[in-house]
């Protein structure tokens, strides 16, 4: 049974930092793109960041560039999201996801969302002003 389990969410003040983790199990994720999406109340789930298996391609949403960093430890089947300079608008449930893409570098955000095969249940991040 494939599982993606997020952890590390919580309450933080604006300007603070959090580090999210996602542990994947149940199959090998060799060749999989792994990434993070988020969903704020009343909004659609949106792309945050993703990284390919080799770490040669990393993509970020414009809203988090320069503040968030995605990394992965393939040996542990784990990805991380280091979030710095957090803003109240970063408040959301953050989801980990994994999928295979033939054109990850140029895939649209919609394609990235639709193409993810596995999803975690999410971890809540709340940023207070």
C-alpha positions in Angstrom: 0.0 0.0 0.0 1.5 3.3 -1.1 1.5 6.0 1.5 2.7 9.6 1.6 2.8 11.0 5.1 3.4 14.7 5.7 4.6 16.2 9.0 6.0 19.4 10.3 3.0 21.7 10.0 2.0 24.0 12.8 1.4 27.6 13.9 4.1 30.2 13.2 4.3 34.0 13.2 4.8 35.9 10.0 8.4 36.0 9.1 9.1 32.7 10.8 10.1 29.3 9.3 8.8 25.8 9.2 10.2 22.6 7.6 7.7 20.1 6.2 8.6 16.5 5.6 6.9 13.8 3.5 7.8 10.1 3.9 6.8 7.9 1.1 6.4 4.1 1.4 4.9 1.1 -0.3 6.8 1.2 -3.6 9.9 2.4 -5.2 9.7 6.0 -6.3 12.7 5.9 -8.6 12.0 8.2 -11.5 9.1 9.9 -9.8 8.7 13.6 -9.5 7.8 14.5 -6.0 6.3 17.8 -4.9 4.1 20.0 -2.7 0.8 21.5 -3.3 -1.3 23.6 -0.9 -5.0 24.5 -0.4 -6.3 27.4 1.5 -9.9 27.5 2.7 -12.3 28.3 -0.1 -9.6 28.0 -2.8 -8.4 25.3 -5.2 -5.4 23.2 -4.6 -2.3 25.0 -6.1 1.2 24.0 -7.0 4.0 25.0 -4.7 7.2 23.2 -5.6 8.4 20.0 -7.2 11.7 18.2 -7.9 12.6 15.4 -10.2 14.3 12.1 -9.1 17.8 13.3 -10.0 17.4 16.7 -8.5 18.4 18.3 -11.8 15.1 20.1 -12.2 13.3 22.0 -9.5 10.2 24.1 -10.0 8.5 26.7 -7.8 5.4 28.7 -7.9 6.2 32.4 -8.3 4.6 33.2 -5.0 7.2 31.1 -3.0 10.4 31.6 -5.1 13.2 32.8 -2.9 11.4 31.8 0.3 10.8 28.1 0.0 13.3 25.3 -0.9 12.4 21.8 -1.8 14.8 18.9 -1.3 14.7 15.2 -1.3 16.5 12.2 0.1 16.0 9.4 -2.4 17.6 6.8 -0.1 14.9 7.6 2.5 12.1 8.2 0.0 11.5 11.5 1.7 11.0 15.1 0.5 11.2 18.3 2.4 9.9 21.8 2.1 11.9 24.5 3.9 9.7 27.5 4.3 11.2 30.8 5.3 9.9 34.3 5.6 6.4 33.0 5.9 3.4 35.2 5.3 -0.2 35.0 6.4 -1.2 34.1 2.8 0.9 31.0 3.1 -1.7 29.6 5.5 -3.0 26.4 3.9 -3.1 22.6 4.1 0.1 21.4 2.4 0.0 18.2 0.5 2.8 15.9 -0.7 2.4 14.2 -4.0 4.3 11.9 -6.4 3.9 11.3 -10.1 5.7 10.4 -13.3 6.1 13.0 -16.1 7.6 12.7 -19.5 8.0 16.5 -19.7 8.3 17.7 -16.1 10.4 20.8 -17.1 7.7 22.3 -19.3 4.5 20.8 -17.7 1.9 23.3 -16.8 0.7 23.6 -13.2 -2.5 22.0 -14.2 -0.7 19.1 -15.8 1.4 18.7 -12.7 -1.7 18.5 -10.5 -3.5 16.1 -12.8 -0.5 13.9 -13.3 0.3 13.2 -9.7 -0.5 9.5 -8.9 -0.2 9.6 -5.2 -1.2 12.1 -2.5 -0.7 12.5 1.2 -3.5 13.6 3.5 -1.9 17.0 4.2 -0.5 19.0 7.1 -1.8 22.3 8.2 0.4 25.4 8.2 -1.0 28.5 9.9 0.8 31.8 9.7 -0.3 34.5 12.1 0.1 38.2 11.4 
